[in-house]
């Protein structure tokens, strides 16, 4: 990146590393490994993962439990929690029933809380998984585990594995894009969208909500597009000459990186300009151009799917409702989070459907774990629940998923999975299967052995498939 420095200082390496590389460079970087292609006919082509960071309370949104309501305020049975570990609960906590009304919705009769009126209107398009479980119960390790299949940072994320397996159809944008909204709270951060030991071009590229969406996306002062084009042409000639001499695939990757960066300087500003969308679309999502929000990000996700981006992941933070104060309790904080997300998440499904994109786009919603059926008392004035990895809920739509079904069930208090358990590895295996990828065959050799997203576990949850 020659020329006068831009207002925000950035190096050539930071610029190119942040933008990622295109499919030509990726093919060179794979050094003879499998070329991007599905193992069998896919149901879905793209993924939009709505990641609710902090862990929504399934008991207040999807899981009405009459027994829990009946015993609200009573000490939890000791046999239920004997030998169990919690993030913060100590002693003998009391059971906590929900404070919200539920009703059966749609033809499928799925129970949905009054906090999610928009989702309630599309339950017949949605598959609920109420038996997810994970070994992790702290935010950082659990978010890394949910995204990479391993609790320690350093493994490739789901989006990176998908890009490795399928490549991307986007020519002017990265194949794996991340959007973040909500408050800053504990979590895994960029480790959740890392490429790990896979080639760096496969990592998620975060588009920022404030300032330039990508660092240095604008040309430096005094450099116009024609000058940039001439510079890249000269640099490309020099690099191709060097490539012919050395045969180093990293040089080919660098050539393609410059070209993608050049194209993104035009494509990214056009992508994020939501003023191009009709007023009717903004009313559907609740989005406002120029005002960062989860709604804006959902609309951006649809625009990226239209442009061929393979994997879009939205992180909305703020679901960690322990009951410290009104900002993170179940009676004030939880309704606020639902107001920020319910309308837009539902709109995304409806908008994809009416544009003919839902059948080929897998939409996934959920957090890193769930919440306990017991109250965590931090302040007697506020209600909260602790972290709970034993049982929680996800929902999926589109992309080969059967709508109007519920898979799995929990016990009468919502503590343990009682029917059809689904591990995080199983969720990943199912997502890959819908994309035409066999999770046992999608491997990368590293440090002497083959690795995969599902580690040594995982099975496809076939009742979810259309």
C-alpha positions as CSV (number, residue, x, y, z in Angstrom):
1,X,0.0,0.0,0.0
2,X,2.1,2.9,-1.3
3,X,1.3,6.5,-1.1
4,X,0.5,9.0,1.6
5,X,-0.7,7.3,4.8
6,X,-4.4,7.3,5.4
7,X,-5.9,9.1,8.4
8,X,-5.9,5.7,10.3
9,X,-2.4,4.2,10.1
10,X,-2.3,0.6,8.9
11,X,0.4,-1.6,7.4
12,X,0.2,-3.5,4.1
13,X,0.3,-6.7,6.1
14,X,-2.5,-5.7,8.4
15,X,-4.7,-4.6,5.5
16,X,-4.2,-7.8,3.4
17,X,-4.4,-10.1,6.4
18,X,-7.7,-8.4,7.5
19,X,-9.2,-8.7,4.0
20,X,-8.4,-12.3,3.4
21,X,-7.5,-14.0,0.1
22,X,-9.5,-15.2,-2.9
23,X,-10.2,-18.6,-4.3
24,X,-7.2,-18.7,-6.6
25,X,-4.8,-18.0,-3.7
26,X,-6.6,-20.6,-1.6
27,X,-6.1,-23.3,-4.1
28,X,-2.4,-22.6,-4.1
29,X,-2.3,-22.5,-0.3
30,X,-3.9,-25.9,0.1
31,X,-0.6,-27.4,-1.3
32,X,-2.3,-30.3,-3.1
33,X,-4.9,-31.0,-0.4
34,X,-8.6,-31.6,-1.6
35,X,-9.9,-28.8,-3.7
36,X,-13.1,-27.1,-2.5
37,X,-16.1,-29.3,-3.5
38,X,-19.0,-31.0,-1.6
39,X,-18.8,-34.7,-0.9
40,X,-22.4,-35.2,-2.0
41,X,-25.3,-33.2,-3.2
42,X,-25.9,-30.3,-0.7
43,X,-29.2,-29.1,0.6
44,X,-27.7,-25.7,1.5
45,X,-25.1,-23.4,-0.1
46,X,-24.7,-20.8,2.5
47,X,-24.9,-20.4,6.3
48,X,-26.1,-17.5,8.5
49,X,-25.3,-18.2,12.1
50,X,-27.0,-15.9,14.6
51,X,-24.8,-16.4,17.7
52,X,-26.5,-15.1,20.9
53,X,-23.3,-14.6,22.9
54,X,-23.8,-14.8,26.7
55,X,-26.4,-17.7,26.5
56,X,-30.1,-17.0,26.3
57,X,-32.4,-18.6,28.9
58,X,-34.2,-21.5,27.2
59,X,-36.5,-21.7,30.2
60,X,-37.9,-18.2,29.6
61,X,-38.0,-18.4,25.8
62,X,-38.7,-22.0,24.7
63,X,-39.2,-24.4,27.6
64,X,-42.3,-24.0,29.7
65,X,-42.0,-26.3,32.7
66,X,-45.2,-26.8,34.9
67,X,-43.2,-28.7,37.5
68,X,-40.7,-25.8,37.7
69,X,-43.5,-23.3,38.2
70,X,-45.2,-25.5,40.8
71,X,-42.0,-25.7,42.9
72,X,-40.8,-22.1,42.2
73,X,-38.8,-20.8,45.2
74,X,-38.2,-24.3,46.8
75,X,-34.7,-25.7,47.3
76,X,-33.5,-27.7,44.4
77,X,-33.4,-31.5,45.1
78,X,-29.9,-32.4,46.2
79,X,-29.9,-35.5,44.1
80,X,-30.3,-33.4,41.0
81,X,-27.1,-31.3,41.6
82,X,-24.9,-33.7,43.6
83,X,-21.4,-33.7,42.2
84,X,-22.3,-31.0,39.7
85,X,-20.1,-27.9,39.0
86,X,-21.4,-24.5,38.4
87,X,-19.9,-21.2,37.4
88,X,-21.3,-19.2,40.3
89,X,-24.0,-21.2,42.2
90,X,-23.1,-22.4,45.7
91,X,-24.9,-24.3,48.4
92,X,-28.5,-25.3,47.8
93,X,-30.0,-22.8,45.3
94,X,-33.8,-22.4,44.9
95,X,-35.8,-23.3,41.8
96,X,-36.9,-20.5,39.6
97,X,-39.9,-20.7,37.4
98,X,-40.4,-18.3,34.5
99,X,-42.2,-15.0,34.8
100,X,-43.4,-15.1,31.2
101,X,-46.4,-16.5,29.5
102,X,-46.1,-19.2,26.8
103,X,-48.5,-20.2,24.1
104,X,-48.5,-22.9,21.5
105,X,-47.9,-21.4,18.1
106,X,-48.4,-22.4,14.4
107,X,-49.8,-25.7,13.1
108,X,-46.9,-27.5,14.9
109,X,-48.0,-26.1,18.3
110,X,-44.5,-25.2,19.4
111,X,-44.5,-23.3,22.7
112,X,-42.9,-19.9,22.5
113,X,-42.6,-17.2,25.1
114,X,-44.4,-13.9,24.9
115,X,-40.9,-12.3,24.6
116,X,-40.6,-13.6,21.0
117,X,-43.8,-12.6,19.2
118,X,-42.1,-12.4,15.8
119,X,-40.4,-15.8,16.0
120,X,-43.8,-17.2,17.1
121,X,-45.2,-16.3,13.7
122,X,-42.8,-18.5,11.8
123,X,-42.5,-21.6,14.0
124,X,-43.8,-23.8,11.2
125,X,-40.6,-22.9,9.2
126,X,-38.3,-23.6,12.2
127,X,-36.8,-26.7,13.7
128,X,-36.2,-26.5,17.5
129,X,-33.5,-28.6,19.1
130,X,-34.2,-28.7,22.8
131,X,-31.6,-31.2,23.8
132,X,-28.3,-29.6,23.0
133,X,-25.5,-30.1,25.6
134,X,-21.9,-29.1,26.1
135,X,-19.2,-29.8,28.6
136,X,-18.3,-26.2,28.9
137,X,-19.9,-23.8,31.3
138,X,-17.8,-20.6,31.2
139,X,-18.2,-18.1,28.3
140,X,-14.8,-18.1,26.7
141,X,-14.2,-21.8,26.5
142,X,-17.9,-22.5,25.7
143,X,-17.9,-20.0,22.8
144,X,-14.7,-21.4,21.4
145,X,-16.1,-25.0,21.8
146,X,-19.4,-24.1,20.1
147,X,-17.5,-22.6,17.2
148,X,-14.5,-24.8,16.8
149,X,-15.4,-28.1,18.5
150,X,-12.6,-27.7,21.1
151,X,-12.5,-25.6,24.2
152,X,-9.0,-24.2,23.8
153,X,-8.2,-21.5,21.3
154,X,-6.2,-22.6,18.2
155,X,-8.6,-24.8,16.3
156,X,-10.3,-23.7,13.1
157,X,-13.8,-22.3,13.4
158,X,-16.9,-23.8,11.7
159,X,-16.9,-21.1,9.1
160,X,-13.3,-21.8,8.3
161,X,-13.9,-25.5,7.8
162,X,-16.9,-24.7,5.6
163,X,-14.8,-22.4,3.4
164,X,-12.0,-25.1,3.2
165,X,-14.6,-27.7,2.1
166,X,-16.6,-25.6,-0.3
167,X,-14.7,-22.4,-1.2
168,X,-16.7,-19.3,-1.8
169,X,-18.9,-18.0,-4.6
170,X,-18.1,-14.3,-3.7
171,X,-15.5,-12.8,-6.0
172,X,-15.4,-9.3,-4.4
173,X,-15.9,-10.2,-0.8
174,X,-14.4,-12.7,1.7
175,X,-16.1,-16.1,1.9
176,X,-16.5,-15.9,5.7
177,X,-17.7,-12.6,7.2
178,X,-18.3,-11.7,10.9
179,X,-20.6,-8.9,12.2
180,X,-20.7,-8.0,15.9
181,X,-23.3,-6.1,17.9
182,X,-24.4,-5.6,21.5
183,X,-22.5,-4.7,24.6
184,X,-18.9,-5.7,25.4
185,X,-19.0,-8.7,27.8
186,X,-16.8,-11.7,28.6
187,X,-16.3,-14.1,25.7
188,X,-13.9,-15.6,23.2
189,X,-13.6,-12.7,20.8
190,X,-11.8,-13.3,17.5
191,X,-10.8,-16.8,18.6
192,X,-14.4,-17.8,17.8
193,X,-13.8,-17.1,14.1
194,X,-10.2,-18.1,13.8
195,X,-8.8,-20.3,11.0
196,X,-6.6,-22.0,13.5
197,X,-4.1,-24.3,11.7
198,X,-6.0,-24.0,8.4
199,X,-4.6,-21.4,6.0
200,X,-5.1,-17.8,7.2
201,X,-7.3,-16.8,4.2
202,X,-10.0,-19.1,5.7
203,X,-10.5,-17.0,8.9
204,X,-13.5,-14.9,9.4
205,X,-13.2,-11.2,8.4
206,X,-15.0,-8.8,10.8
207,X,-16.8,-5.9,9.2
208,X,-16.9,-3.1,11.8
209,X,-20.0,-1.2,12.6
210,X,-18.3,2.1,13.2
211,X,-15.8,3.9,11.1
212,X,-14.5,2.1,8.0
213,X,-16.0,-1.4,7.8
214,X,-12.5,-2.7,7.0
215,X,-9.3,-0.9,7.9
216,X,-7.9,1.1,5.0
217,X,-10.7,0.2,2.7
218,X,-10.5,3.8,1.3
219,X,-7.5,4.9,-0.8
220,X,-5.0,7.1,0.9
221,X,-5.1,10.8,0.3
222,X,-3.6,11.6,-3.1
223,X,-4.1,8.1,-4.5
224,X,-7.0,7.6,-7.0
225,X,-8.3,4.3,-8.4
226,X,-6.4,4.6,-11.7
227,X,-3.1,5.1,-9.8
228,X,-4.0,2.1,-7.6
229,X,-4.7,0.0,-10.6
230,X,-1.4,0.9,-12.3
231,X,0.5,0.2,-9.0
232,X,-1.1,-3.3,-8.7
233,X,-0.4,-4.1,-12.4
234,X,3.2,-3.3,-11.9
235,X,3.4,-5.2,-8.6
236,X,1.6,-8.2,-10.2
237,X,4.1,-8.3,-13.1
238,X,7.0,-8.4,-10.6
239,X,5.4,-11.0,-8.5
240,X,4.5,-13.2,-11.5
241,X,8.1,-13.0,-12.6
242,X,9.2,-14.1,-9.2
243,X,6.7,-16.9,-9.1
244,X,8.0,-18.2,-12.4
245,X,11.5,-18.3,-10.9
246,X,10.7,-19.8,-7.5
247,X,7.4,-21.6,-7.9
248,X,6.4,-20.5,-4.4
249,X,2.6,-20.7,-4.0
250,X,2.7,-18.0,-1.4
251,X,3.6,-15.6,-4.1
252,X,0.5,-16.5,-6.1
253,X,-1.5,-16.1,-2.9
254,X,-0.1,-12.6,-2.5
255,X,-1.0,-11.6,-6.1
256,X,-4.6,-12.7,-5.5
257,X,-4.7,-10.9,-2.1
258,X,-3.8,-7.6,-3.8
259,X,-6.5,-8.1,-6.4
260,X,-9.2,-9.0,-3.8
261,X,-8.2,-6.0,-1.7
262,X,-8.6,-3.8,-4.8
263,X,-12.1,-5.2,-5.6
264,X,-13.2,-4.9,-1.9
265,X,-12.4,-1.2,-2.0
266,X,-15.4,-0.9,-4.3
267,X,-17.6,-3.8,-3.1
268,X,-17.5,-3.2,0.7
269,X,-18.8,0.4,0.7
270,X,-21.6,-0.6,-1.7
271,X,-22.4,-3.6,0.5
272,X,-22.8,-1.7,3.7
273,X,-24.7,1.2,2.2
274,X,-28.2,0.2,3.5
275,X,-29.7,3.4,2.2
276,X,-30.1,1.4,-1.1
277,X,-32.7,-0.8,0.6
278,X,-36.5,0.2,0.3
279,X,-38.3,1.6,3.3
280,X,-40.5,-1.5,3.3
281,X,-37.4,-3.7,3.9
282,X,-36.2,-1.5,6.8
283,X,-39.7,-1.7,8.4
284,X,-39.5,-5.5,8.1
285,X,-36.1,-5.7,9.9
286,X,-36.4,-2.7,12.1
287,X,-33.1,-1.5,10.6
288,X,-31.9,2.1,10.4
289,X,-29.1,3.1,8.0
290,X,-26.1,4.6,9.8
291,X,-27.2,3.3,13.2
292,X,-25.3,0.1,14.2
293,X,-27.6,-2.7,15.4
294,X,-28.3,-6.4,15.1
295,X,-31.2,-5.5,12.7
296,X,-28.7,-3.8,10.4
297,X,-26.4,-6.8,10.6
298,X,-29.3,-9.2,9.7
299,X,-30.0,-7.1,6.6
300,X,-26.3,-7.1,5.8
301,X,-26.3,-10.9,6.1
302,X,-29.0,-11.2,3.5
303,X,-27.1,-8.8,1.2
304,X,-24.0,-10.9,1.6
305,X,-25.8,-14.2,0.9
306,X,-27.0,-12.6,-2.3
307,X,-23.4,-11.8,-3.2
308,X,-22.2,-15.3,-2.7
309,X,-20.6,-15.1,0.8
310,X,-20.5,-18.7,2.0
311,X,-20.6,-18.2,5.8
312,X,-22.0,-15.2,7.6
313,X,-21.8,-15.1,11.4
314,X,-23.6,-12.5,13.6
315,X,-22.5,-12.2,17.2
316,X,-25.0,-10.3,19.4
317,X,-23.6,-9.9,22.9
318,X,-25.4,-9.3,26.2
319,X,-27.4,-12.5,27.0
320,X,-25.6,-13.2,30.3
321,X,-28.5,-12.7,32.7
322,X,-27.2,-13.4,36.2
323,X,-29.3,-10.8,38.0
324,X,-26.6,-8.4,39.1
325,X,-28.8,-5.4,38.2
326,X,-31.5,-4.3,35.8
327,X,-29.2,-4.5,32.8
328,X,-28.5,-8.2,33.2
329,X,-31.6,-9.7,34.9
330,X,-34.5,-11.7,33.6
331,X,-37.2,-9.1,34.1
332,X,-35.4,-6.1,32.4
333,X,-32.3,-7.3,30.6
334,X,-33.8,-10.4,28.9
335,X,-36.8,-8.5,27.4
336,X,-34.4,-5.9,26.1
337,X,-32.3,-8.5,24.3
338,X,-35.4,-10.0,22.8
339,X,-36.6,-6.6,21.5
340,X,-33.2,-6.1,19.9
341,X,-33.1,-9.5,18.1
342,X,-36.5,-11.1,17.6
343,X,-37.9,-8.9,14.8
344,X,-34.7,-8.9,12.8
345,X,-34.0,-12.6,13.1
346,X,-37.5,-13.4,12.0
347,X,-37.3,-10.9,9.2
348,X,-34.1,-12.5,7.9
349,X,-35.9,-15.9,7.5
350,X,-38.9,-14.2,5.8
351,X,-36.8,-12.0,3.5
352,X,-34.6,-15.0,2.4
353,X,-37.8,-17.0,1.7
354,X,-39.5,-14.3,-0.4
355,X,-36.3,-13.9,-2.4
356,X,-36.0,-17.6,-3.1
357,X,-32.9,-17.9,-1.0
358,X,-34.1,-19.7,2.1
359,X,-34.0,-23.2,0.6
360,X,-30.3,-22.8,0.0
361,X,-29.4,-20.8,3.1
362,X,-29.1,-22.5,6.5
363,X,-30.1,-20.1,9.4
364,X,-28.9,-21.1,12.9
365,X,-29.8,-19.4,16.2
366,X,-28.4,-20.0,19.6
367,X,-25.7,-19.3,22.3
368,X,-22.8,-21.1,23.9
369,X,-24.9,-22.9,26.6
370,X,-28.2,-22.3,28.5
371,X,-29.3,-21.2,31.9
372,X,-30.1,-23.1,35.1
373,X,-33.5,-23.9,36.4
374,X,-32.3,-22.4,39.7
375,X,-32.0,-18.8,40.7
376,X,-28.7,-17.2,41.1
377,X,-29.0,-14.6,43.9
378,X,-26.6,-11.6,43.4
379,X,-29.2,-9.0,44.5
380,X,-32.5,-9.9,46.0
381,X,-34.2,-7.3,43.8
382,X,-33.2,-8.9,40.5
383,X,-33.8,-12.4,39.1
384,X,-31.0,-14.3,37.3
385,X,-29.9,-17.7,36.3
386,X,-26.4,-19.2,36.2
387,X,-24.6,-20.9,33.2
388,X,-26.0,-24.3,32.2
389,X,-24.4,-26.6,29.7
390,X,-26.5,-29.7,30.5
391,X,-29.4,-28.8,28.3
392,X,-30.3,-25.8,26.1
393,X,-32.1,-24.9,22.9
394,X,-31.1,-23.9,19.3
395,X,-33.4,-23.3,16.3
396,X,-32.6,-23.8,12.7
397,X,-34.4,-22.8,9.5
398,X,-34.0,-23.2,5.7
399,X,-31.2,-25.0,4.0
400,X,-32.7,-28.5,4.0
401,X,-34.1,-28.3,7.6
402,X,-37.6,-29.7,8.3
403,X,-39.8,-26.9,9.5
404,X,-42.3,-27.2,12.3
405,X,-40.5,-30.0,14.3
406,X,-39.1,-30.2,17.8
407,X,-36.2,-32.5,18.5
408,X,-35.2,-33.7,21.9
409,X,-36.7,-33.0,25.4
410,X,-35.6,-32.2,28.9
411,X,-36.7,-33.5,32.3
412,X,-39.6,-31.9,34.2
413,X,-37.4,-29.2,35.6
414,X,-35.4,-28.5,32.5
415,X,-32.2,-29.6,34.1
416,X,-31.1,-32.8,32.1
417,X,-31.7,-34.0,28.6
418,X,-34.3,-36.7,28.8
419,X,-34.7,-37.6,25.1
420,X,-32.6,-37.5,22.0
421,X,-29.5,-35.7,23.2
422,X,-27.6,-33.5,20.7
423,X,-24.0,-32.7,21.4
424,X,-22.2,-29.7,19.9
425,X,-20.3,-32.2,17.7
426,X,-23.7,-33.5,16.4
427,X,-24.8,-30.0,15.6
428,X,-21.6,-29.4,13.6
429,X,-21.9,-32.7,11.8
430,X,-25.5,-31.9,10.8
431,X,-24.6,-28.4,9.6
432,X,-21.8,-29.8,7.4
433,X,-24.1,-32.6,6.1
434,X,-26.7,-30.0,5.0
435,X,-23.8,-28.3,3.0
436,X,-22.9,-31.6,1.3
437,X,-19.9,-32.3,3.5
438,X,-19.1,-35.5,5.4
439,X,-17.7,-34.4,8.8
440,X,-15.5,-37.5,9.0
441,X,-13.9,-36.9,5.6
442,X,-13.4,-33.2,5.9
443,X,-9.9,-33.3,7.5
444,X,-6.6,-31.5,7.7
445,X,-3.4,-33.1,8.7
446,X,-1.6,-31.1,11.4
447,X,1.2,-32.1,13.8
448,X,1.2,-35.7,12.6
449,X,-2.5,-36.5,12.7
450,X,-5.8,-35.7,10.9
451,X,-8.1,-33.1,12.5
452,X,-11.7,-32.4,11.9
453,X,-14.4,-30.0,13.2
454,X,-16.2,-32.7,15.1
455,X,-12.9,-34.1,16.6
456,X,-13.6,-37.8,17.4
457,X,-17.4,-37.5,17.8
458,X,-20.4,-36.2,16.0
459,X,-23.4,-37.8,14.2
460,X,-25.9,-36.3,11.8
461,X,-29.2,-35.5,13.5
462,X,-31.3,-36.9,10.7
463,X,-34.8,-36.1,12.1
464,X,-34.0,-32.5,11.4
465,X,-33.5,-33.1,7.7
466,X,-36.3,-32.3,5.2
